[in-house]
Each structure stands twice: as structure tokens, then as C-alpha cells.
């Protein structure tokens, strides 16, 4: 029970930072372009530093833990389900459908996943495989689709060059390389006078993303778009309900996980949609309302689902 209370406190911390962003926008602190600046700085600078800092200091065994199989296929399942539902019911255009798919499968592994892993599961490193999966697979694929659909053309050269345009992926891969080298030589190879500023910049990523998200709430009414309301509710249900159920089925029946490992897989699958999805939507100026409402609804309902999972499996 103490761990569950601590996790709820983590949700409270996140809510306060989002509220600060909302108040800053309401008071016009930073001017009309503050949200845009925070999004871009986080996307191109702070978030890659955060990924590098986390992964460079994790062992390869933790980064490539077998639980990544459960996380990957449960996420893929809900993403495919959303695309099928969109084809038959929602009829969203390709960029908006991509945002909806990411809303369905993208886990908030940083600013909510870390406190959940720490306070409920007792091991913050459990989010490392999810970080790797999302930044090495889902993010570049999703951003590639956004690139080619918003530009109106599809060229093989652009797709092959896409990883070079993704700072998050570059930071992730560099972190893995440093982790590999460090494991070979027996010590962390990055000197502190270089690692410390990277870590400091990385620490700013989550607050900036959360405050930019809070700023996006000012002057808007969540769930006001009746046309997109059903799609928004659908992505929240897929993320918060269907994905944990899929993770349990895969972990229990396919992978044979039991005890803490099974519990961790299901709890992490119940994490809400990551604010990064709104960051990506803002980056390409598509589906921003859809992304914002989906994240908000998922974040509000996720603590209830996680509490239920903790009650049933802990």
C-alpha cells in the first residue's frame, strides 16, 4: 500500500508541473511562442541528452531484458487494433491516424514510468527496455510516417535518411554504444566534466515537455471536438485497458513469467500515453488536439488502472 501511495504522489508531482505550464501560459510568461520553444528545445536538445544519460549508465542486460518482448508485442497489438478501427470507423487522414496509433501504444516511460518503477516495482531500471524499444523502433517509424505524409511524397532516400534526423534515436544509440564500451573496459568511460552537463541538460527534458503540454491546455476545452471524441476515447481504452490485458496474456501464457516479473510487465503496460506524442504532433503541426486530449484522458485514468493491477497482482 505504501508503494501505491508513493506512485500516486508521483502522479501528483507531474500534475503540478503541467499546472505550472498552464498558469505560465495564462499569465503570458514567455510570450506567445513559449510553448513552441519548449517543444523544439526538448525535441532537439534535452530529450536526446536524457536518453543518452539514462542508457549509457545501464548494463546491456538491463537494456535488452526479455520483458521487452512483452512490451513490444502488446504495444504492436493495440497499435494495429487502432489502425483497423480507424480504417472502418474514424477515417482519419494518415498523419492524424499516426498520432492516434502512437497515442495508443506509446508509454510514458520517463516522467511517470520512472516513479512507478521506483515506488511500486522497486527498480527504476525496469523502464530501460521500454525506453529503448520506443526510441529505437516506434519513434523513428512514427516520425518517418509523419515526415512522408506531411510532405506529400514518399522517397526511399528520405526513409533511409530518417534516423539521421531523429535526435532521440541518435541519443539512444550513442548511450547504448557507451554502455557497451564501459562494460568492456570495466568503468564508465565518459569523464564527469562531460557527463555532468549532459545530465543537467537531460534533466530539463521532462519538465519542459510537461510545461509545454500544460501551456497547450490554456484557451482550449479538452474533448470539445465532438468529431474526434470517439477516437480519443478509443485510444485511451486501448492504452489503459487493452494493453495491460495483452501484456498479461503474453507474459503469463507465452513467456511463462510469474511473480514480480509478471507484475512489472502488466504495471508498465498500464502506464499512460507519453507526453512525447504531443511533442511529435507539435513538431509536425498535425493532430495536436487529438494528441493532447488522448494524453490527458489516458493520464487521468491511468492511476485507477494501475491501482487495480496492483490490487489484483501485487
Rosetta blueprint (number, residue, H / E / L):
1 X L
2 X H
3 X H
4 X H
5 X H
6 X H
7 X H
8 X H
9 X H
10 X H
11 X H
12 X H
13 X H
14 X H
15 X H
16 X H
17 X H
18 X H
19 X H
20 X H
21 X H
22 X H
23 X H
24 X H
25 X H
26 X H
27 X L
28 X L
29 X L
30 X L
31 X L
32 X L
33 X L
34 X H
35 X H
36 X H
37 X H
38 X H
39 X H
40 X H
41 X H
42 X H
43 X H
44 X H
45 X H
46 X H
47 X H
48 X H
49 X H
50 X H
51 X H
52 X H
53 X H
54 X H
55 X H
56 X H
57 X L
58 X L
59 X L
60 X H
61 X H
62 X H
63 X H
64 X L
65 X L
66 X L
67 X H
68 X H
69 X H
70 X H
71 X H
72 X H
73 X H
74 X H
75 X H
76 X H
77 X H
78 X H
79 X H
80 X H
81 X H
82 X H
83 X H
84 X H
85 X H
86 X H
87 X H
88 X H
89 X H
90 X H
91 X L
92 X L
93 X L
94 X H
95 X H
96 X H
97 X H
98 X H
99 X H
100 X H
101 X H
102 X H
103 X H
104 X H
105 X H
106 X L
107 X E
108 X L
109 X L
110 X L
111 X L
112 X L
113 X H
114 X H
115 X H
116 X H
117 X H
118 X H
119 X H
120 X L
121 X L
122 X L
123 X L
124 X H
125 X H
126 X H
127 X H
128 X H
129 X H
130 X H
131 X H
132 X H
133 X H
134 X H
135 X H
136 X H
137 X H
138 X H
139 X H
140 X H
141 X H
142 X H
143 X H
144 X H
145 X H
146 X H
147 X H
148 X H
149 X H
150 X H
151 X H
152 X L
153 X L
154 X L
155 X L
156 X H
157 X H
158 X H
159 X H
160 X H
161 X H
162 X H
163 X H
164 X H
165 X H
166 X L
167 X H
168 X H
169 X H
170 X H
171 X H
172 X H
173 X H
174 X H
175 X H
176 X H
177 X H
178 X H
179 X H
180 X H
181 X H
182 X H
183 X H
184 X H
185 X H
186 X L
187 X L
188 X L
189 X L
190 X L
191 X L
192 X H
193 X H
194 X H
195 X H
196 X H
197 X H
198 X H
199 X H
200 X H
201 X H
202 X H
203 X H
204 X H
205 X H
206 X H
207 X H
208 X H
209 X H
210 X H
211 X H
212 X H
213 X H
214 X H
215 X H
216 X H
217 X H
218 X L
219 X L
220 X L
221 X L
222 X L
223 X L
224 X L
225 X L
226 X H
227 X H
228 X H
229 X H
230 X H
231 X H
232 X H
233 X H
234 X H
235 X H
236 X H
237 X H
238 X H
239 X H
240 X H
241 X H
242 X H
243 X H
244 X H
245 X H
246 X H
247 X H
248 X H
249 X H
250 X H
251 X H
252 X H
253 X H
254 X H
255 X L
256 X L
257 X L
258 X L
259 X H
260 X H
261 X H
262 X H
263 X H
264 X H
265 X H
266 X H
267 X H
268 X H
269 X H
270 X L
271 X L
272 X L
273 X E
274 X L
275 X L
276 X H
277 X H
278 X H
279 X H
280 X H
281 X H
282 X H
283 X H
284 X H
285 X L
286 X L
287 X L
288 X H
289 X H
290 X H
291 X H
292 X H
293 X H
294 X H
295 X H
296 X H
297 X H
298 X H
299 X H
300 X H
301 X H
302 X H
303 X H
304 X H
305 X H
306 X H
307 X H
308 X H
309 X H
310 X H
311 X H
312 X H
313 X H
314 X L
